[in-house]
Amino acid sequence: MRKKESALSLEVHDWLETLKEADLLVGIPTFNNGLTVSFVISQVIKGLTTYFPNCRSVIFISDGQSKDNTLTSVKKIDLPSDIRLIPAIYLGTSGKGTAIKAIFEAATYLNVKSVALVDSDLRSITPEWIKMLIEPILNGTAFVTPFYNRRKYDGTITNFLCFPLTVSLYGKKIRQPIGGDFGISLELIQDLLASPIWDFGDTYRFGIDIFETHTALAKGYGIKQACLGVKNHDPKDPSSQLTSMFRQVVSTMFTCIEQYENIWKNIEGESEVECLGTTGHSAVPEPIEVDYDGTINAFKNNFNDFLSVYETVLSNDLLGKYKNLKKDFDNAILSSDTWAKTVYLFIVKYHKTSKEERIHLIDALRVLWIGRVAVFMKETWDYDRDEAERVLLKDVQAFKKLKNFFIESYFASL
């Protein structure tokens, strides 16, 4: 019988029933990825046959009713006899999180030993990625996060929110907490499927990655990073293309912070997370287009729309710094301390705000985040990647330094 509210159709359950069990499952969420998915699957196949030839392997395509030729391309792929491919259309809310939920349910049904998740728009995936995501799980690690070689202006939600907050709250220096390409143990998957955080809708969309990472951290699972090298995919311009993703990732992260408040409030210090492989920068990522002027204007043009929100969340001193940034961007300064305190105060406000008002609050933070991204561009325009990374690490240090300020503010709101 198919479980209530399962993301798997009866047809998929029938397919799984013919397999009974498997050792490894590679899940690939897809939606209109006909141009890239065949290459991704070909690399997954090479990884499985090269590094895990004696394992029973399944490639599970979890599709959101693609309108292009994604599933047609998938069904034409020639497979080795010891690898099964299941092209499934998931059920439920349209979004990456639902696609991943279907993958998790399939992994649980098959009682697999290890799961790897890889994005379907990758142009730089290699067979070694599959080895580095799966092998640590087989050796006892519960969660493997990716460590990529990325352009300095790629991953802006990660760089200014997910990365510094994850490090400061949980004391683990995980560089890519929403990277998308993960290795996961069955035990952690079962914990994720049982989580009440699914009751908050954005987990079913782009909130899924931060939900996985923060749950693994909060529940004390062993974590490692896999140095996967270059990640070439379809990047997004922060000034115009990330509105929905920002809402979904940040609201899910703030919800996780609420759910796990009794964990992170007691964590002190910071520890490195082992990175498997080499972090060298020999390969160069594809160039990405950055609209510097558009980013500045997106901040300036939308700031006043949320002025009433800023007046309720920020102190006069903090608000004044953003007003100065809007008035005289070229000469204004936005320090790491200012940004960290801003984010912390928005989390406190989120904690006290009704569900109906939270989207507006997140949209207000998004405008300030665009301003922070624009300032970072101004500061690092002539920097190489390593120099820009050192600027980002100043934000991490500020978030860590101000954690006690956050704890006091957050729990004073109860």
C-alpha positions in Angstrom: 0.0 0.0 0.0 1.2 3.5 -0.8 1.7 5.7 2.2 -0.7 8.6 2.8 0.7 11.8 1.3 3.5 9.9 -0.4 5.3 11.6 -3.2 5.5 8.3 -5.0 2.7 7.1 -7.4 1.3 3.6 -7.4 3.2 2.9 -10.6 6.5 3.8 -9.0 5.7 1.6 -6.0 5.1 -1.3 -8.5 8.5 -0.7 -10.0 10.1 -0.6 -6.5 8.3 -3.8 -5.6 10.0 -5.6 -8.5 13.4 -4.6 -7.2 12.7 -5.4 -3.5 16.1 -4.1 -2.3 19.1 -2.2 -3.6 22.5 -1.1 -2.2 22.9 2.3 -3.7 20.5 4.9 -5.0 21.4 8.1 -6.9 18.5 10.5 -7.0 18.3 13.2 -9.6 15.5 15.8 -9.3 14.5 17.2 -12.7 12.3 19.8 -14.3 12.8 20.8 -17.9 16.5 19.7 -17.9 16.5 17.9 -21.3 19.7 19.7 -22.4 21.8 18.5 -19.4 20.2 15.4 -17.8 21.6 12.8 -20.2 25.1 14.0 -19.5 24.5 13.9 -15.8 23.2 10.3 -15.9 26.1 9.2 -18.1 28.5 10.4 -15.5 26.5 8.8 -12.7 26.6 5.5 -14.6 30.4 5.7 -15.0 30.8 6.5 -11.4 28.7 3.5 -10.3 30.3 1.0 -12.6 33.8 2.2 -11.9 33.7 2.5 -8.2 30.9 0.3 -7.0 30.7 -2.6 -9.6 29.5 -5.2 -7.1 26.6 -3.1 -5.8 23.0 -3.2 -6.8 22.4 0.4 -8.0 19.4 2.4 -8.9 19.2 5.8 -10.6 16.0 7.5 -9.5 14.8 10.4 -11.7 12.3 12.5 -9.7 10.6 14.7 -12.3 8.2 17.6 -11.8 6.2 17.0 -15.0 8.7 18.5 -17.3 7.3 20.2 -20.5 10.4 19.5 -22.6 12.1 16.2 -23.5 13.6 15.5 -20.1 11.9 12.1 -19.5 12.1 11.2 -23.2 15.9 11.7 -23.0 16.1 9.7 -19.8 14.2 6.7 -21.3 16.6 6.5 -24.3 19.7 6.0 -22.2 21.4 2.6 -22.5 22.1 1.1 -19.0 24.4 -1.7 -17.8 22.6 -4.8 -16.8 23.3 -4.2 -13.1 21.9 -0.7 -12.9 18.2 0.1 -12.9 16.8 3.5 -13.8 13.4 4.6 -12.6 11.9 7.7 -14.4 9.2 8.9 -11.9 6.9 11.8 -11.9 6.5 12.8 -8.2 3.2 13.6 -6.6 2.3 16.7 -4.5 3.5 20.3 -4.3 5.6 21.3 -7.3 9.2 21.8 -6.2 12.6 20.4 -5.6 11.8 19.4 -2.0 9.0 17.2 -3.1 11.3 15.6 -5.7 13.8 14.9 -3.0 11.1 13.5 -0.7 10.1 11.0 -3.4 13.8 10.0 -3.7 14.0 9.5 0.1 10.8 7.4 0.1 12.2 5.2 -2.7 15.5 4.8 -0.8 13.6 3.8 2.4 11.5 1.3 0.5 14.6 -0.3 -1.1 16.5 -0.2 2.3 19.6 1.1 0.5 23.0 1.5 2.2 23.8 4.9 0.7 22.1 7.7 -1.3 23.6 10.4 -3.4 21.7 13.4 -4.7 23.0 15.3 -7.7 21.5 18.3 -9.5 20.2 17.8 -13.1 21.7 21.0 -14.6 25.3 20.1 -13.9 27.8 20.5 -16.7 30.9 19.6 -14.6 29.9 16.4 -12.8 32.4 13.6 -13.1 32.3 9.9 -12.1 34.5 10.8 -9.1 31.6 12.9 -7.7 29.6 9.7 -7.2 32.5 8.0 -5.5 33.1 10.9 -3.1 29.4 11.3 -2.2 28.7 7.6 -1.7 31.9 6.1 -0.3 32.0 8.1 3.0 28.4 7.0 3.7 29.3 3.3 3.2 32.1 3.9 5.7 29.9 5.3 8.5 29.5 9.0 7.8 25.9 10.1 7.8 26.0 13.2 5.6 28.4 14.5 2.9 28.1 18.1 1.7 29.8 19.4 -1.4 32.8 21.8 -1.5 33.0 23.5 -4.8 35.4 25.7 -6.7 33.1 28.5 -7.6 33.2 32.0 -9.0 33.4 34.7 -6.4 29.9 36.0 -7.3 28.2 32.6 -7.5 26.2 31.3 -4.6 25.2 34.6 -3.0 22.4 33.2 -0.8 25.0 30.7 0.5 27.8 33.3 1.0 25.9 36.0 2.9 23.3 33.9 4.8 23.5 30.1 4.9 27.3 29.8 5.3 27.8 32.3 8.1 24.6 31.3 10.0 25.4 27.6 9.8 28.9 28.1 11.1 27.9 30.5 13.9 24.9 28.5 15.1 26.3 25.0 14.9 30.1 25.5 15.1 30.8 23.5 12.0 32.6 25.1 9.1 30.5 23.8 6.2 31.2 25.9 3.2 28.3 24.8 1.0 25.3 24.0 3.2 22.8 24.3 0.3 25.0 22.9 -2.5 22.5 20.5 -3.8 24.8 17.5 -4.3 24.9 15.4 -1.2 25.6 12.0 0.2 23.1 10.8 2.8 22.7 7.7 5.1 19.4 5.9 5.3 19.2 6.7 9.1 19.4 10.4 8.4 16.8 10.0 5.6 14.4 8.4 8.0 14.9 11.2 10.4 14.3 13.8 7.7 11.1 12.1 6.5 9.8 12.0 10.1 10.5 15.7 10.7 7.7 18.2 11.5 9.5 20.8 9.4 7.7 19.3 6.3 4.6 21.0 7.7 6.1 24.3 6.5 5.6 24.6 2.8 8.9 25.9 1.6 10.6 22.6 2.6 8.9 21.2 -0.5 10.6 23.7 -2.7 14.2 25.2 -2.5 14.2 25.0 1.3 15.1 21.3 1.1 18.9 21.7 1.1 19.2 23.8 4.2 16.6 21.6 5.9 18.8 18.6 5.3 22.0 20.3 6.5 20.6 21.9 9.6 18.7 18.7 10.6 21.9 16.7 10.3 23.8 19.2 12.4 21.1 19.6 15.0 20.8 15.8 15.5 24.5 15.3 15.8 25.1 13.2 12.7 28.7 12.8 11.4 29.4 15.1 8.5 32.2 15.4 6.0 32.7 17.6 2.9 33.6 16.3 -0.5 35.8 18.5 -2.7 34.1 18.1 -6.0 36.0 20.7 -7.9 34.3 23.1 -10.3 30.5 23.4 -10.3 29.3 24.6 -13.6 25.5 24.9 -13.7 22.9 27.5 -14.4 23.7 30.5 -12.0 21.1 33.1 -11.1 21.5 36.9 -10.9 20.8 38.0 -7.4 19.2 41.3 -8.5 16.5 39.8 -10.7 16.3 35.9 -10.6 16.4 34.8 -7.0 13.2 36.1 -5.4 11.4 32.8 -5.0 14.5 30.9 -4.1 15.5 33.5 -1.5 12.1 33.3 0.1 12.1 29.5 0.2 15.6 29.0 1.4 15.6 31.7 4.1 12.1 31.0 5.4 13.1 27.3 5.8 16.4 28.2 7.4 14.6 30.5 9.9 12.1 27.8 10.6 14.9 25.3 11.3 16.4 27.8 13.7 13.1 27.9 15.6 12.8 24.1 15.6 16.3 23.5 16.8 16.7 26.4 19.2 17.4 24.2 22.2 20.4 22.7 20.3 22.3 25.7 18.8 21.9 27.9 21.8 24.3 25.6 23.8 26.9 25.2 21.1 30.1 27.1 21.5 33.3 27.4 19.4 34.0 26.2 15.9 35.5 23.0 14.4 36.6 22.2 11.0 34.7 19.6 8.9 37.0 17.2 7.1 37.2 17.8 3.4 37.8 14.7 1.3 39.9 15.2 -1.7 41.8 18.3 -2.7 40.6 21.9 -2.5 43.0 23.1 -5.2 41.8 25.7 -7.7 43.5 24.2 -10.8 40.2 24.0 -12.8 38.5 27.3 -13.6 34.7 27.6 -13.4 32.7 29.0 -16.3 32.4 32.8 -16.2 29.1 34.1 -15.0 27.4 37.4 -15.9 27.1 39.9 -13.1 25.0 43.1 -13.4 26.8 45.4 -10.9 24.7 48.5 -11.7 21.5 46.4 -11.7 22.3 45.0 -8.3 22.9 48.5 -6.8 19.7 49.8 -8.4 17.7 46.8 -7.2 18.6 47.8 -3.7 18.0 51.5 -4.1 14.8 51.2 -6.0 13.1 48.8 -3.5 14.4 50.0 -0.2 11.6 52.5 0.5 9.0 49.9 -0.2 10.0 48.2 3.1 11.0 51.2 5.2 8.2 50.6 7.7 9.5 47.0 8.2 13.1 48.3 8.7 11.8 50.8 11.3 10.3 48.0 13.4 13.2 45.5 13.1 16.4 47.6 13.1 17.8 50.1 15.6 18.1 53.7 14.4 21.8 53.3 14.1 21.5 50.2 11.8 18.7 51.8 9.8 20.8 54.9 9.3 23.6 52.8 7.7 21.3 51.4 5.1 19.8 54.9 4.4 23.4 56.1 3.9 24.0 53.2 1.5 21.0 54.2 -0.5 21.9 57.8 -0.6 25.6 57.6 -1.3 26.5 54.0 -2.3 30.0 54.8 -3.6 31.1 56.2 -0.2 28.9 54.4 2.3 30.3 51.5 4.4 28.4 48.4 5.4 30.5 46.4 7.8 30.4 42.7 8.6 29.1 43.5 12.1 26.3 45.6 10.6 25.2 42.8 8.3 25.4 40.1 11.0 23.4 42.1 13.5 20.8 42.9 10.8 20.3 39.2 9.9 20.0 38.2 13.6 17.4 40.9 14.2 15.4 39.7 11.3 15.4 36.1 12.7 14.2 37.5 16.0 11.4 39.4 14.3 10.5 36.3 12.2 10.2 34.3 15.4 7.6 36.8 16.7 5.8 37.3 13.5 2.6 35.5 12.3 2.8 33.1 9.4 0.9 35.5 7.2 3.4 38.4 7.7 6.5 36.3 7.4 6.8 36.5 3.6 6.7 40.3 3.6 9.5 40.2 6.3 11.6 37.9 4.2 11.1 40.1 1.1 12.3 43.1 3.2 15.5 41.2 4.2 16.0 40.3 0.5 16.4 43.9 -0.4 19.1 44.5 2.3 20.8 41.3 1.1 21.0 42.7 -2.4 22.6 45.7 -0.9 25.1 43.5 0.9 25.9 41.7 -2.3 26.4 45.0 -4.1 28.8 46.2 -1.4 30.7 43.0 -1.7 31.0 43.5 -5.4 32.3 47.0 -4.9 34.9 45.8 -2.4 36.1 42.8 -4.4 35.7 43.8 -8.0 39.5 43.6 -8.6 40.1 40.7 -6.2 40.8 37.2 -7.2 38.7 34.3 -5.7 40.9 33.8 -2.7 41.0 37.4 -1.8 37.2 37.6 -2.1 36.8 34.6 0.1 38.8 36.3 2.9 36.2 39.1 2.8 33.4 36.6 3.2 35.2 35.0 6.1 35.0 38.4 7.9 31.2 38.0 7.8 31.5 34.6 9.3 33.7 36.0 12.2 31.1 38.7 12.8 28.2 36.3 13.0 30.2 34.2 15.5 31.2 37.2 17.6 27.6 38.4 17.8 26.0 35.0 18.5 25.5 35.9 22.2 23.8 39.1 21.1 21.5 36.9 19.0 20.8 34.4 21.8 19.9 37.2 24.2 17.7 39.0 21.7 16.0 35.8 20.5 15.1 34.3 23.9 14.1 37.7 25.3 11.4 37.6 22.7 9.7 34.5 24.1 
